[in-house]
Amino acid sequence: MWLHLGNDTIVSMKDVIGIFDLDNTTISSHTRHFLSEAQKKHLVINVSMELPKSFILCQKEDNLVVYISQISPATLLKRSLSFSKFE
């Protein structure tokens, strides 16, 4: 199944490692450091044209990819759970 992240971007649910709230997780210096390093390595894809609310960590082949989305983590979670009903 696929998860729509916003702005015509979809990812396979099999690739999703986690969905995180930007406001709550960036309080931690570890998360800020992780996102900073991912940005330096060009592993961050911003699919948000508005204020970002979440980041989605995905495994793409041998690399991690971080998507920044304007969609709330709660909405992304609902979308992912609705797909699991059909599997």
TAQUITA-V503777 format. One record per residue. N is the residue number from 1. RES is the residue in one letter. SS is DSSP state (h for helix, s for strand, l for the rest). D_CENTER is the distance of its C-alpha to the mean C-alpha in Angstrom with 1 decimal. Layout:
n=<N	N>
res=<RES	RES>
ss=<SS	SS>
d_center=<D_CENTER	D_CENTER>
This chain:
n=<1	2	3	4	5	6	7	8	9	10	11	12	13	14	15	16	17	18	19	20	21	22	23	24	25	26	27	28	29	30	31	32	33	34	35	36	37	38	39	40	41	42	43	44	45	46	47	48	49	50	51	52	53	54	55	56	57	58	59	60	61	62	63	64	65	66	67	68	69	70	71	72	73	74	75	76	77	78	79	80	81	82	83	84	85	86	87>
res=<M	W	L	H	L	G	N	D	T	I	V	S	M	K	D	V	I	G	I	F	D	L	D	N	T	T	I	S	S	H	T	R	H	F	L	S	E	A	Q	K	K	H	L	V	I	N	V	S	M	E	L	P	K	S	F	I	L	C	Q	K	E	D	N	L	V	V	Y	I	S	Q	I	S	P	A	T	L	L	K	R	S	L	S	F	S	K	F	E>
ss=<l	s	s	s	s	s	l	l	s	s	s	s	h	h	h	s	s	s	s	s	s	h	h	h	h	l	l	l	h	h	h	h	h	h	h	h	h	h	h	h	l	l	l	s	s	s	l	l	l	l	l	l	l	s	s	s	s	s	s	s	l	l	s	s	s	s	s	s	s	l	l	l	h	h	h	h	h	h	h	h	h	h	h	h	l	l	l>
d_center=<15.6	12.9	10.0	10.2	7.4	10.4	13.1	14.0	10.8	10.5	9.4	11.6	11.1	13.0	10.5	7.7	8.6	6.9	5.3	6.8	9.1	9.8	13.5	14.1	12.4	13.7	17.1	17.2	18.5	16.9	13.4	14.7	16.4	13.5	11.5	15.0	15.8	12.7	13.7	17.2	16.6	14.9	11.7	9.5	9.1	9.5	9.5	10.9	14.6	14.9	14.2	10.5	9.7	6.2	3.6	1.2	4.8	7.0	10.7	12.5	16.2	17.1	14.2	10.8	8.4	5.7	4.3	5.7	6.6	9.9	9.5	10.1	8.6	12.1	12.0	9.0	10.8	14.0	13.0	12.1	15.3	17.3	16.7	18.0	21.2	22.1	21.7>
